[in-house]
Amino acid sequence: MSDFKIWLSAMRLRTLPLSVSGIIIGACFGHYDGKFDWLVFIIAIALTIGFQILSNLSNDYGDGVKGTDNENRVGPERAIQSGKISKEQMLEAIKKNILIVIFLIVGLIFAAFGTKYFLYGLIFIILGVIATYSAMSYTMGESAYGYKGLGDVFVFIFFGLVSVIGSYFLFTKQLHHFVILPAISVGLLSVGVLNLNNMRDIDSDKLSNKITLAVKLGKVKAKQYHVFLIFAAIVVSFCFSILYYTSFWNFLFYITYIPLIVHLKKINKAKEPNDFDSQLKILALTTFLFSILLGIGYIL
């Protein structure tokens, strides 16, 4: 395998559609308010992808250094685990990724706020610093929050609330209750993806002392928790479409309820780690489609 393909594999490209789901909703609602900006949208997407790649590389490094990625792990082989990328090479890539993220943060703030909204820019600089730290410290460092069952909280906050509400603010320069329920829905679905990953790895994580929420809950309760996440996302989004109804197109995203319900049935029957792994891509892509259809439904 070429070096390029090895690094692409380390970046885990299949996680990228999920990471931009919230941005898409925020942008669509910004368009709905007549305040869409293509430059802001493009940079926001690039920055979000940058954060996700930083998180993926950092997770590979953190789990690799701690020995969590070993022969007991199920799912795609990690770069350090395989020996195809050294710890030193990965750390160097993380540093370069941080520089790219910083550049994009500055570019996004300037594109969205210019020099007119200094306080807004300052707030987003702080958010950017926190997001960068969070992307890295899921598995990196002695106090990695992913090893303390806190990953679900951070995913809900950054993939849901910050992603949707923050991107909407970039376009409109205002906060509005209109975007809260969609932010919660995307956040819940994103946590569902993480929980799938953690249910898949529950046995190997126990052996490695990686105490995820799934490990804390146990296999049965982790499944129940997963059903709650997906079902709650459906209920919250349904309530949103009724409370903020403007046209029949608002119901377009109901299409994604079908694969979500099928997904829940398969998870209910899942027993082996590979059963959960096979659903990861499906839930991530369904969340991505959910975001597109929900957003488009308020533009048409």
C-alpha positions as CSV (number, residue, x, y, z in Angstrom):
1,M,0.0,0.0,0.0
2,S,1.4,3.5,-0.9
3,D,2.1,6.1,1.8
4,F,-0.8,8.2,0.4
5,K,-3.3,5.4,0.9
6,I,-1.9,4.6,4.3
7,W,-2.5,8.2,5.5
8,L,-5.9,8.3,3.9
9,S,-6.8,5.2,5.9
10,A,-5.5,6.8,9.1
11,M,-7.7,9.8,8.4
12,R,-10.7,7.4,8.4
13,L,-12.6,9.2,5.6
14,R,-15.8,7.3,6.3
15,T,-16.3,9.5,9.4
16,L,-16.2,12.8,7.5
17,P,-19.8,12.9,6.3
18,L,-21.1,12.6,9.8
19,S,-18.8,15.5,11.0
20,V,-20.3,18.0,8.5
21,S,-23.9,17.1,9.1
22,G,-24.5,19.9,11.6
23,I,-22.8,22.5,9.4
24,I,-25.2,21.6,6.6
25,I,-28.2,22.2,8.8
26,G,-26.9,25.5,10.1
27,A,-26.1,26.6,6.6
28,C,-29.5,25.7,5.3
29,F,-31.2,27.6,8.0
30,G,-28.9,30.5,7.4
31,H,-30.1,30.3,3.7
32,Y,-33.7,30.1,4.9
33,D,-33.1,33.5,6.7
34,G,-31.6,34.9,3.6
35,K,-28.1,35.2,5.0
36,F,-26.2,32.4,3.3
37,D,-22.5,33.0,2.3
38,W,-20.7,30.4,0.2
39,L,-17.2,31.4,1.4
40,V,-18.2,31.0,5.1
41,F,-19.9,27.6,4.2
42,I,-16.8,26.3,2.3
43,I,-14.4,27.3,5.1
44,A,-16.7,25.9,7.8
45,I,-16.9,22.6,6.0
46,A,-13.1,22.5,5.6
47,L,-12.5,23.4,9.2
48,T,-15.0,20.7,10.4
49,I,-13.2,18.1,8.3
50,G,-9.9,19.4,9.7
51,F,-11.2,18.9,13.3
52,Q,-12.4,15.4,12.4
53,I,-9.1,14.3,10.8
54,L,-7.3,15.8,13.8
55,S,-9.5,13.7,16.1
56,N,-9.0,10.6,14.1
57,L,-5.2,10.9,14.0
58,S,-5.1,11.8,17.7
59,N,-7.3,8.8,18.5
60,D,-5.0,6.5,16.5
61,Y,-2.0,8.0,18.4
62,G,-3.6,7.9,21.8
63,D,-5.0,4.4,21.6
64,G,-1.7,3.2,19.9
65,V,0.5,4.6,22.7
66,K,-1.8,3.2,25.4
67,G,-1.9,-0.2,23.8
68,T,-5.7,-0.1,23.4
69,D,-5.4,-1.0,19.7
70,N,-4.2,-4.6,19.8
71,E,-5.1,-8.0,18.4
72,N,-8.4,-8.0,20.4
73,R,-9.7,-5.0,18.6
74,V,-12.5,-5.4,16.1
75,G,-13.0,-3.1,13.0
76,P,-10.6,-1.4,10.6
77,E,-6.9,-1.8,11.6
78,R,-5.4,1.4,13.0
79,A,-2.2,2.9,11.5
80,I,0.0,2.7,14.5
81,Q,-1.4,-0.7,15.5
82,S,-0.4,-2.0,12.0
83,G,3.1,-0.6,12.2
84,K,2.6,1.2,8.9
85,I,2.9,4.6,10.6
86,S,5.2,5.2,13.5
87,K,4.2,7.1,16.7
88,E,6.7,9.8,15.8
89,Q,5.2,10.2,12.3
90,M,1.7,10.3,13.6
91,L,2.6,13.0,16.2
92,E,4.3,15.1,13.5
93,A,1.1,14.8,11.3
94,I,-1.0,15.9,14.3
95,K,1.1,19.0,14.7
96,K,0.8,19.9,11.1
97,N,-3.0,19.3,11.3
98,I,-3.2,21.7,14.2
99,L,-1.5,24.4,12.1
100,I,-4.0,23.8,9.3
101,V,-6.9,24.0,11.8
102,I,-5.6,27.3,13.3
103,F,-5.3,28.8,9.8
104,L,-8.9,27.7,9.0
105,I,-10.2,29.1,12.3
106,V,-8.7,32.5,11.5
107,G,-10.0,32.4,7.9
108,L,-13.5,31.4,9.0
109,I,-13.7,34.2,11.6
110,F,-12.5,36.8,9.2
111,A,-14.9,35.6,6.5
112,A,-17.9,35.6,8.8
113,F,-17.3,38.6,11.0
114,G,-14.5,40.7,9.3
115,T,-13.3,43.4,11.7
116,K,-16.8,44.6,12.5
117,Y,-17.8,42.0,15.1
118,F,-14.7,41.7,17.4
119,L,-16.5,40.1,20.3
120,Y,-18.1,37.4,18.1
121,G,-14.7,36.7,16.6
122,L,-13.2,36.4,20.1
123,I,-15.9,33.9,21.2
124,F,-15.3,31.7,18.1
125,I,-11.5,31.8,18.7
126,I,-12.2,30.4,22.2
127,L,-14.6,27.8,20.8
128,G,-11.9,26.9,18.2
129,V,-9.3,26.4,21.0
130,I,-11.7,24.2,23.0
131,A,-12.7,22.2,19.9
132,T,-9.0,21.6,19.0
133,Y,-8.2,20.5,22.6
134,S,-11.3,18.2,22.6
135,A,-10.4,16.7,19.3
136,M,-7.0,15.7,20.6
137,S,-7.8,14.7,24.2
138,Y,-10.4,12.0,23.5
139,T,-7.7,9.4,23.8
140,M,-4.4,11.4,24.1
141,G,-2.9,12.2,27.4
142,E,-3.3,10.9,31.0
143,S,-6.6,12.6,31.4
144,A,-8.2,11.4,28.1
145,Y,-11.9,11.9,28.5
146,G,-12.7,9.0,26.2
147,Y,-11.3,6.7,28.8
148,K,-13.6,8.1,31.5
149,G,-17.0,7.6,29.7
150,L,-17.3,11.3,28.7
151,G,-17.0,10.9,25.0
152,D,-20.8,10.9,24.5
153,V,-21.1,14.3,26.2
154,F,-18.4,15.9,24.0
155,V,-19.8,14.4,20.8
156,F,-23.3,15.7,21.7
157,I,-22.0,19.2,22.4
158,F,-19.7,19.6,19.4
159,F,-21.4,17.4,16.7
160,G,-24.8,18.7,17.7
161,L,-25.1,22.0,19.6
162,V,-21.9,23.7,18.5
163,S,-22.0,22.5,15.0
164,V,-25.6,23.5,14.2
165,I,-26.1,26.5,16.4
166,G,-22.5,27.8,15.8
167,S,-22.7,27.5,12.0
168,Y,-26.1,29.2,12.0
169,F,-24.6,32.0,14.0
170,L,-21.8,32.4,11.5
171,F,-24.3,33.2,8.8
172,T,-26.9,35.2,10.7
173,K,-24.9,36.8,13.6
174,Q,-27.8,35.8,15.9
175,L,-29.1,33.0,18.1
176,H,-32.6,31.6,17.5
177,H,-34.6,28.9,19.2
178,F,-35.5,27.6,15.7
179,V,-32.2,25.7,15.5
180,I,-32.2,24.1,18.9
181,L,-34.2,21.0,18.2
182,P,-32.4,20.1,15.0
183,A,-29.1,20.5,16.9
184,I,-30.3,18.1,19.6
185,S,-31.4,15.6,16.9
186,V,-28.1,15.6,15.1
187,G,-26.3,15.4,18.4
188,L,-28.2,12.4,19.5
189,L,-27.6,10.6,16.2
190,S,-23.9,11.4,16.4
191,V,-23.7,10.0,19.9
192,G,-25.4,6.9,18.5
193,V,-22.5,6.4,16.1
194,L,-20.0,6.7,18.9
195,N,-22.0,4.3,21.0
196,L,-22.1,1.8,18.2
197,N,-18.3,2.0,18.0
198,N,-18.0,1.6,21.8
199,M,-20.5,-1.4,21.8
200,R,-18.3,-3.0,19.1
201,D,-15.2,-2.6,21.2
202,I,-16.7,-3.2,24.6
203,D,-14.8,-6.4,25.3
204,S,-11.4,-5.1,24.1
205,D,-11.9,-1.8,25.8
206,K,-12.5,-3.5,29.1
207,L,-9.2,-5.4,28.8
208,S,-7.4,-2.2,28.0
209,N,-9.1,-0.3,30.8
210,K,-10.7,2.1,28.4
211,I,-13.9,2.9,30.4
212,T,-16.4,4.1,27.8
213,L,-20.0,4.7,28.6
214,A,-20.8,1.4,26.9
215,V,-18.3,-0.4,29.2
216,K,-19.9,1.3,32.2
217,L,-23.4,0.4,31.2
218,G,-22.7,-3.2,30.0
219,K,-23.9,-4.9,26.8
220,V,-27.6,-5.0,27.6
221,K,-28.0,-1.4,28.9
222,A,-25.7,-0.1,26.2
223,K,-28.2,-1.5,23.7
224,Q,-31.1,0.1,25.5
225,Y,-29.2,3.4,25.6
226,H,-28.7,3.2,21.9
227,V,-32.4,2.6,21.3
228,F,-33.1,5.7,23.4
229,L,-30.6,7.9,21.4
230,I,-32.1,7.0,18.0
231,F,-35.7,7.0,19.1
232,A,-35.2,10.4,20.9
233,A,-33.7,11.8,17.8
234,I,-36.7,10.7,15.8
235,V,-39.2,12.2,18.4
236,V,-37.3,15.5,18.7
237,S,-37.0,16.0,14.9
238,F,-40.7,15.1,14.5
239,C,-41.7,17.6,17.1
240,F,-39.5,20.2,15.3
241,S,-41.3,19.6,11.9
242,I,-44.7,20.1,13.6
243,L,-43.8,23.1,15.7
244,Y,-41.9,24.9,12.9
245,Y,-44.1,23.9,9.9
246,T,-43.9,26.1,6.9
247,S,-44.6,23.7,4.0
248,F,-45.0,20.1,3.1
249,W,-41.3,19.9,2.1
250,N,-40.5,20.2,5.8
251,F,-41.4,16.5,6.1
252,L,-38.9,15.4,3.5
253,F,-36.4,14.1,6.1
254,Y,-39.0,11.6,7.4
255,I,-37.6,9.4,4.6
256,T,-34.6,8.7,6.9
257,Y,-36.9,7.3,9.6
258,I,-37.1,4.1,7.6
259,P,-33.4,3.2,7.7
260,L,-33.2,4.4,11.3
261,I,-36.0,2.0,12.3
262,V,-34.4,-0.9,10.3
263,H,-31.2,0.0,12.1
264,L,-32.8,-0.3,15.5
265,K,-34.2,-3.8,14.6
266,K,-30.7,-5.0,13.5
267,I,-29.1,-3.6,16.7
268,N,-31.7,-5.4,18.8
269,K,-30.6,-8.6,17.2
270,A,-26.8,-7.8,17.2
271,K,-24.7,-10.1,19.3
272,E,-21.2,-10.1,17.8
273,P,-18.8,-7.1,17.5
274,N,-19.0,-7.3,13.7
275,D,-22.8,-6.9,13.9
276,F,-22.3,-3.4,15.4
277,D,-19.4,-2.5,13.1
278,S,-21.5,-3.2,10.0
279,Q,-24.1,-0.6,11.2
280,L,-21.6,2.2,11.8
281,K,-21.4,3.3,8.2
282,I,-25.2,3.0,7.8
283,L,-26.0,5.2,10.8
284,A,-23.4,7.8,9.9
285,L,-24.6,8.1,6.3
286,T,-28.2,8.1,7.4
287,T,-27.4,11.0,9.8
288,F,-25.7,12.8,6.9
289,L,-28.8,12.3,4.7
290,F,-31.1,13.3,7.6
291,S,-29.3,16.6,7.8
292,I,-29.4,17.3,4.0
293,L,-33.1,16.5,3.7
294,L,-34.0,18.4,6.9
295,G,-32.1,21.5,5.7
296,I,-33.3,21.3,2.1
297,G,-36.9,21.0,3.4
298,Y,-36.8,24.5,4.7
299,I,-35.2,25.9,1.5
300,L,-37.6,24.5,-1.1
